[in-house]
């Protein structure tokens, strides 16, 4: 899952491009990115004390 986050946020790929690279449906990529953000949210909130 980490590489999708990297491709999206650091490399600037669109979800359609990530889907092509990974061989997944675009909806799957979007869903996995959403799940990753939900997992990161409490970690980042604790580290940086933001809402």
C-alpha positions in Angstrom: 0.0 0.0 0.0 2.9 2.3 0.7 3.9 2.6 -2.9 0.4 3.8 -3.9 0.7 6.6 -1.4 4.2 7.4 -2.7 3.0 7.4 -6.3 0.0 9.6 -5.5 1.5 12.2 -3.1 5.2 12.3 -3.9 5.4 11.4 -7.6 2.1 13.1 -8.5 0.5 10.2 -10.4 -3.2 10.2 -10.9 -5.3 7.3 -9.7 -5.8 6.2 -13.3 -2.1 6.0 -13.8 -1.5 4.1 -10.6 -4.2 1.6 -11.6 -2.3 1.0 -14.9 1.0 0.6 -13.1 -0.4 -1.8 -10.5 -2.8 -3.7 -12.8 -5.7 -2.8 -10.5 -9.1 -1.1 -11.1 -9.1 2.6 -10.5 -11.8 2.2 -7.9 -9.6 -0.2 -6.0 -6.7 2.3 -6.0 -9.0 5.0 -4.7 -10.4 2.7 -2.0 -6.9 1.7 -0.9 -5.7 5.3 -0.8 -8.7 6.2 1.3 -8.0 3.3 3.7 -4.4 4.4 4.0 -5.3 8.0 4.8 -7.7 6.7 7.5 -4.9 4.7 9.0 -2.4 7.6 8.9 -4.8 10.2 10.3 -4.6 9.1 14.0 -0.8 8.6 13.8 -0.2 12.1 12.3 -2.7 13.6 14.7 -0.7 12.2 17.6 2.6 13.2 16.2 1.7 16.7 15.1 -1.3 17.5 17.3 -3.7 18.6 14.6 -7.4 18.2 14.0 
